[in-house]
Amino acid sequence: MSKKPTVADFFAGIGGIRLGFEQAGFDAVYSNEIDDFCGITYKENFGIDPKGDITKINAEELPDFDVFVGGFPCQAFSIAGRKLGFDDTRGTLFFDVARILKTKRPKAFLLENVKNLEGHEHGNTIKVILRALRAELDYNVSYAVLNAKDYGVPQNRERIYIVGFRKDVFDGMFPFPGPSKRSKLASILEKNVPLKYFISKKRLAGMKKHRARHEAMGHGFGYEVLDPEKTAKAIVVGGMGRERNLIKDCGSLRKHEGDAGFEAKNDECLRYLTPREYARLQGFPDSFKIPVSNAQAYKQFANSVAVPVIVAIAKEMRKELVSSKKQTD
Ligand SMILES: C[S@@+](CC[C@H](N)C(=O)[O-])C[C@H]1O[C@@H](n2cnc3c(N)ncnc32)[C@H](O)[C@@H]1O
């Protein structure tokens, strides 16, 4: 039996939350993720296939674990005329989180979500979630919005973190970790970036037109070039996500002079961030393997978490778990 506290990793994605908990001294004993491509990355890095649909899990059959962790997709609850109970969340993925907590009664949980969860459906979504966790499941719940840039990665990524403890384990105010350190975007940039990451003259001309059109309409939409001395914007899936995090990198581009395709590249040396740079923006170590296509990799890292924020929270959670164990031993 593991002497370390244990976690079960739900909505596991590529295991960013698991990685953070492992770095904070936990052992993972279970993983669940529905997406096959995330499964490939997960297996390559953690040696197990997390394949599964949370809605199909029989909670009674799960192994025991100390902490439930998961960044569940945010969905609306149909609450009109209801009493905002746990049963009203039926049919959403939060319902599956709640029913697993109800059956397994782990000592603690960490739920991660977009900052917008607070304002979602005029505040009703978070209200239903907190009520289910507090009033019906009887956990001591705290939440905070933390920004990844305050924990050592150069990314402006605000996320909501909901931490709960079984009241017999910890019934005080959870001390969310405060800002620790800052870093600059320059510190995560690759040095020799392949030509394919540089934008073609033709594409850049199209992007400029697009930006001008939106500016004329009074919108701020369009590509953006980052200052390496500052932080990146939050990496997100789809839309203008990659265009809003461009880098001017004449050093790398010049090394490709004379290569096939060089002439077609833009003269301003603008390029996209690479999948490895996405990984670094989320605090994944360079030993983390990327076995999928670039399109999948961008999506997987954008959907993942800033690992150092998870490490900081998990360390605080571990302190409470360890001190409660000492009291009961
Ligand atoms: C925001 S991502 C979480 C990413 C994860 N925290 C990480 O570090 O990579 C949510 C994940 O939930 C998964 N998911 C959605 N529906 C699911 C279901 N029914 N069962 C299991 N996983 C599901 C998605 O495939 C997605 O990877």
PDBQT file of the ligand as one rigid body, heavy atoms in Angstrom, charges set to zero:
ROOT
HETATM    1  C1  LIG A 401     -10.863  20.870 -19.398  1.00  0.00    +0.000 C 
HETATM    2  S1  LIG A 401     -10.402  19.274 -19.888  1.00  0.00    +0.000 S 
HETATM    3  C2  LIG A 401      -9.432  18.726 -18.507  1.00  0.00    +0.000 C 
HETATM    4  C3  LIG A 401      -7.965  18.662 -18.821  1.00  0.00    +0.000 C 
HETATM    5  C4  LIG A 401      -7.083  18.119 -17.710  1.00  0.00    +0.000 C 
HETATM    6  N1  LIG A 401      -7.249  18.814 -16.469  1.00  0.00    +0.000 N 
HETATM    7  C5  LIG A 401      -5.608  18.172 -18.138  1.00  0.00    +0.000 C 
HETATM    8  O1  LIG A 401      -4.750  18.520 -17.351  1.00  0.00    +0.000 OA
HETATM    9  O2  LIG A 401      -5.319  17.856 -19.292  1.00  0.00    +0.000 OA
HETATM   10  C6  LIG A 401     -11.879  18.323 -19.682  1.00  0.00    +0.000 C 
HETATM   11  C7  LIG A 401     -11.742  16.892 -20.130  1.00  0.00    +0.000 C 
HETATM   12  O3  LIG A 401     -12.951  16.185 -19.824  1.00  0.00    +0.000 OA
HETATM   13  C8  LIG A 401     -13.071  15.147 -20.782  1.00  0.00    +0.000 C 
HETATM   14  N2  LIG A 401     -14.441  14.631 -20.773  1.00  0.00    +0.000 N 
HETATM   15  C9  LIG A 401     -15.542  15.213 -21.302  1.00  0.00    +0.000 A 
HETATM   16  N3  LIG A 401     -16.609  14.414 -21.135  1.00  0.00    +0.000 NA
HETATM   17  C10 LIG A 401     -16.177  13.291 -20.467  1.00  0.00    +0.000 A 
HETATM   18  C11 LIG A 401     -16.820  12.110 -20.023  1.00  0.00    +0.000 A 
HETATM   19  N4  LIG A 401     -18.119  11.899 -20.231  1.00  0.00    +0.000 N 
HETATM   20  N5  LIG A 401     -16.079  11.173 -19.397  1.00  0.00    +0.000 NA
HETATM   21  C12 LIG A 401     -14.742  11.361 -19.188  1.00  0.00    +0.000 A 
HETATM   22  N6  LIG A 401     -14.084  12.466 -19.604  1.00  0.00    +0.000 NA
HETATM   23  C13 LIG A 401     -14.780  13.440 -20.243  1.00  0.00    +0.000 A 
HETATM   24  C14 LIG A 401     -12.674  15.853 -22.086  1.00  0.00    +0.000 C 
HETATM   25  O4  LIG A 401     -12.322  14.920 -23.097  1.00  0.00    +0.000 OA
HETATM   26  C15 LIG A 401     -11.526  16.733 -21.633  1.00  0.00    +0.000 C 
HETATM   27  O5  LIG A 401     -10.282  16.118 -21.846  1.00  0.00    +0.000 OA
ENDROOT
TORSDOF 0
